[in-house]
Amino acid sequence: MNYIECFYATLERRRADRPASWLGIPDPEALPSLFSYLGVSDVKELKKRLDDDIYPVAGDSKL
């Protein structure tokens, strides 16, 4: 099940193979401890390890 299928299954209250939820972006000060605990060296590896596929995108307020 890919992330889109998981999202729609959750909306339709069907069984999904993983939760379709996002708990936010970790505080930058917590990253070194998270890296150490999970045995990773950067945010990209952390997201892969946690199976997190959401990335923040800055918007342009002039649009």
TORTI-814345 format. One record per residue: residue in three letters; chain; y, x, z of N, C-alpha, C in turn; residue number from 1. Coordinates in Angstrom, 3 decimals. Layout:
<recs>
+------+-------+----------+----------+----------+----------+----------+----------+----------+----------+----------+------+
! resn ! chain !      n_v !      n_u !      n_w !     ca_v !     ca_u !     ca_w !      c_v !      c_u !      c_w ! resi !
+------+-------+----------+----------+----------+----------+----------+----------+----------+----------+----------+------+
!  Ala !     A !        Y !        X !        Z !        Y !        X !        Z !        Y !        X !        Z !  NUM !
...
+------+-------+----------+----------+----------+----------+----------+----------+----------+----------+----------+------+
</recs>
This chain:
<recs>
+------+-------+----------+----------+----------+----------+----------+----------+----------+----------+----------+------+
! resn ! chain !      n_v !      n_u !      n_w !     ca_v !     ca_u !     ca_w !      c_v !      c_u !      c_w ! resi !
+------+-------+----------+----------+----------+----------+----------+----------+----------+----------+----------+------+
!  Met !     A !   -1.169 !    0.859 !    0.000 !    0.000 !    0.000 !    0.000 !    1.229 !    0.903 !    0.000 !    1 !
!  Asn !     A !    2.108 !    0.716 !   -0.967 !    3.326 !    1.520 !   -0.980 !    4.383 !    0.859 !   -0.099 !    2 !
!  Tyr !     A !    5.523 !    1.530 !    0.045 !    6.533 !    1.033 !    0.986 !    7.124 !   -0.308 !    0.569 !    3 !
!  Ile !     A !    7.202 !   -0.579 !   -0.729 !    7.734 !   -1.875 !   -1.187 !    6.740 !   -2.987 !   -0.868 !    4 !
!  Glu !     A !    5.457 !   -2.751 !   -1.138 !    4.428 !   -3.741 !   -0.816 !    4.390 !   -4.000 !    0.688 !    5 !
!  Cys !     A !    4.522 !   -2.944 !    1.467 !    4.528 !   -3.082 !    2.926 !    5.717 !   -3.923 !    3.381 !    6 !
!  Phe !     A !    6.877 !   -3.669 !    2.803 !    8.081 !   -4.417 !    3.144 !    7.901 !   -5.905 !    2.853 !    7 !
!  Tyr !     A !    7.430 !   -6.230 !    1.651 !    7.260 !   -7.640 !    1.296 !    6.159 !   -8.307 !    2.115 !    8 !
!  Ala !     A !    5.090 !   -7.582 !    2.392 !    4.032 !   -8.146 !    3.232 !    4.578 !   -8.503 !    4.610 !    9 !
!  Thr !     A !    5.419 !   -7.636 !    5.148 !    6.013 !   -7.900 !    6.456 !    6.905 !   -9.136 !    6.400 !   10 !
!  Leu !     A !    7.734 !   -9.246 !    5.360 !    8.597 !  -10.421 !    5.224 !    7.794 !  -11.710 !    5.096 !   11 !
!  Glu !     A !    6.647 !  -11.619 !    4.408 !    5.813 !  -12.803 !    4.189 !    4.791 !  -13.004 !    5.301 !   12 !
!  Arg !     A !    4.891 !  -12.205 !    6.358 !    3.998 !  -12.286 !    7.518 !    2.530 !  -12.106 !    7.141 !   13 !
!  Arg !     A !    2.304 !  -11.220 !    6.144 !    0.938 !  -10.835 !    5.773 !    0.623 !   -9.494 !    6.428 !   14 !
!  Arg !     A !   -0.657 !   -9.173 !    6.495 !   -1.087 !   -7.908 !    7.080 !   -0.593 !   -6.742 !    6.224 !   15 !
!  Ala !     A !   -0.057 !   -5.729 !    6.883 !    0.391 !   -4.502 !    6.217 !   -0.377 !   -3.327 !    6.825 !   16 !
!  Asp !     A !   -0.528 !   -2.253 !    6.052 !   -1.281 !   -1.108 !    6.564 !   -0.465 !   -0.222 !    7.503 !   17 !
!  Arg !     A !    0.825 !   -0.490 !    7.627 !    1.692 !    0.221 !    8.559 !    2.903 !   -0.653 !    8.835 !   18 !
!  Pro !     A !    3.592 !   -0.428 !    9.944 !    4.762 !   -1.245 !   10.234 !    5.905 !   -0.963 !    9.260 !   19 !
!  Ala !     A !    6.576 !   -1.992 !    8.839 !    7.759 !   -1.839 !    7.987 !    8.973 !   -1.915 !    8.883 !   20 !
!  Ser !     A !    9.238 !   -0.822 !    9.554 !   10.376 !   -0.797 !   10.463 !   11.045 !    0.560 !   10.395 !   21 !
!  Trp !     A !   12.290 !    0.585 !   10.816 !   13.046 !    1.822 !   10.860 !   13.789 !    1.854 !   12.174 !   22 !
!  Leu !     A !   13.590 !    2.915 !   12.915 !   14.173 !    2.995 !   14.246 !   15.465 !    3.792 !   14.284 !   23 !
!  Gly !     A !   15.943 !    4.219 !   13.132 !   17.214 !    4.915 !   13.074 !   17.071 !    6.401 !   12.814 !   24 !
!  Ile !     A !   18.210 !    7.047 !   12.765 !   18.261 !    8.481 !   12.525 !   18.306 !    9.176 !   13.881 !   25 !
!  Pro !     A !   17.450 !   10.189 !   14.105 !   17.481 !   10.873 !   15.397 !   18.819 !   11.579 !   15.627 !   26 !
!  Asp !     A !   19.204 !   11.646 !   16.863 !   20.393 !   12.410 !   17.234 !   20.167 !   13.862 !   16.813 !   27 !
!  Pro !     A !   21.141 !   14.489 !   16.171 !   20.965 !   15.881 !   15.729 !   20.539 !   16.832 !   16.855 !   28 !
!  Glu !     A !   20.971 !   16.557 !   18.085 !   20.582 !   17.409 !   19.205 !   19.103 !   17.272 !   19.564 !   29 !
!  Ala !     A !   18.461 !   16.181 !   19.133 !   17.044 !   15.972 !   19.419 !   16.138 !   16.640 !   18.384 !   30 !
!  Leu !     A !   16.699 !   17.016 !   17.247 !   15.870 !   17.555 !   16.168 !   15.058 !   18.789 !   16.560 !   31 !
!  Pro !     A !   15.621 !   19.805 !   17.215 !   14.795 !   20.971 !   17.565 !   13.553 !   20.600 !   18.388 !   32 !
!  Ser !     A !   13.714 !   19.686 !   19.337 !   12.564 !   19.266 !   20.152 !   11.555 !   18.483 !   19.321 !   33 !
!  Leu !     A !   12.040 !   17.613 !   18.438 !   11.129 !   16.867 !   17.565 !   10.371 !   17.817 !   16.644 !   34 !
!  Phe !     A !   11.086 !   18.794 !   16.068 !   10.433 !   19.775 !   15.198 !    9.330 !   20.505 !   15.956 !   35 !
!  Ser !     A !    9.640 !   20.953 !   17.158 !    8.668 !   21.686 !   17.968 !    7.465 !   20.813 !   18.314 !   36 !
!  Tyr !     A !    7.731 !   19.607 !   18.776 !    6.658 !   18.704 !   19.202 !    5.725 !   18.345 !   18.049 !   37 !
!  Leu !     A !    6.297 !   18.120 !   16.874 !    5.496 !   17.692 !   15.728 !    5.070 !   18.851 !   14.825 !   38 !
!  Gly !     A !    5.478 !   20.062 !   15.147 !    5.049 !   21.236 !   14.399 !    5.623 !   21.313 !   12.998 !   39 !
!  Val !     A !    6.885 !   20.941 !   12.852 !    7.554 !   20.992 !   11.555 !    8.794 !   21.876 !   11.680 !   40 !
!  Ser !     A !    9.399 !   22.225 !   10.517 !   10.537 !   23.134 !   10.578 !   11.839 !   22.552 !   10.047 !   41 !
!  Asp !     A !   11.787 !   21.363 !    9.452 !   13.023 !   20.763 !    8.954 !   12.886 !   19.247 !    8.858 !   42 !
!  Val !     A !   13.994 !   18.583 !    8.526 !   14.021 !   17.117 !    8.484 !   13.087 !   16.581 !    7.403 !   43 !
!  Lys !     A !   13.018 !   17.259 !    6.271 !   12.130 !   16.796 !    5.194 !   10.668 !   16.772 !    5.669 !   44 !
!  Glu !     A !   10.238 !   17.815 !    6.349 !    8.874 !   17.846 !    6.890 !    8.687 !   16.794 !    7.983 !   45 !
!  Leu !     A !    9.713 !   16.608 !    8.808 !    9.651 !   15.604 !    9.875 !    9.437 !   14.218 !    9.281 !   46 !
!  Lys !     A !   10.217 !   13.872 !    8.261 !   10.101 !   12.559 !    7.624 !    8.724 !   12.386 !    6.995 !   47 !
!  Lys !     A !    8.197 !   13.449 !    6.385 !    6.859 !   13.378 !    5.789 !    5.804 !   13.176 !    6.866 !   48 !
!  Arg !     A !    5.933 !   13.914 !    7.950 !    4.967 !   13.813 !    9.051 !    4.959 !   12.413 !    9.659 !   49 !
!  Leu !     A !    6.142 !   11.790 !    9.756 !    6.258 !   10.451 !   10.337 !    6.079 !    9.337 !    9.317 !   50 !
!  Asp !     A !    5.864 !    9.712 !    8.065 !    5.723 !    8.739 !    6.971 !    6.974 !    7.864 !    6.878 !   51 !
!  Asp !     A !    8.129 !    8.502 !    7.026 !    9.425 !    7.830 !    6.959 !    9.997 !    8.031 !    5.562 !   52 !
!  Asp !     A !   10.288 !    6.961 !    4.866 !   10.785 !    7.088 !    3.491 !   12.193 !    6.506 !    3.331 !   53 !
!  Ile !     A !   12.943 !    6.455 !    4.420 !   14.315 !    5.952 !    4.366 !   15.265 !    7.119 !    4.561 !   54 !
!  Tyr !     A !   16.210 !    7.250 !    3.647 !   17.207 !    8.313 !    3.724 !   18.598 !    7.691 !    3.739 !   55 !
!  Pro !     A !   19.477 !    8.168 !    4.610 !   20.838 !    7.635 !    4.629 !   21.614 !    8.080 !    3.390 !   56 !
!  Val !     A !   22.443 !    7.207 !    2.887 !   23.278 !    7.504 !    1.725 !   24.703 !    7.138 !    2.098 !   57 !
!  Ala !     A !   25.598 !    8.094 !    1.942 !   27.012 !    7.832 !    2.250 !   27.632 !    7.033 !    1.115 !   58 !
!  Gly !     A !   28.357 !    6.012 !    1.463 !   29.019 !    5.195 !    0.444 !   30.450 !    5.634 !    0.227 !   59 !
!  Asp !     A !   30.994 !    5.252 !   -0.890 !   32.391 !    5.556 !   -1.198 !   33.216 !    4.310 !   -0.879 !   60 !
!  Ser !     A !   34.101 !    4.437 !    0.094 !   34.888 !    3.281 !    0.522 !   35.917 !    2.848 !   -0.522 !   61 !
!  Lys !     A !   36.097 !    3.626 !   -1.596 !   37.078 !    3.300 !   -2.634 !   36.520 !    2.347 !   -3.675 !   62 !
!  Leu !     A !   35.237 !    2.077 !   -3.635 !   34.644 !    1.205 !   -4.659 !   34.954 !   -0.236 !   -4.421 !   63 !
+------+-------+----------+----------+----------+----------+----------+----------+----------+----------+----------+------+
</recs>
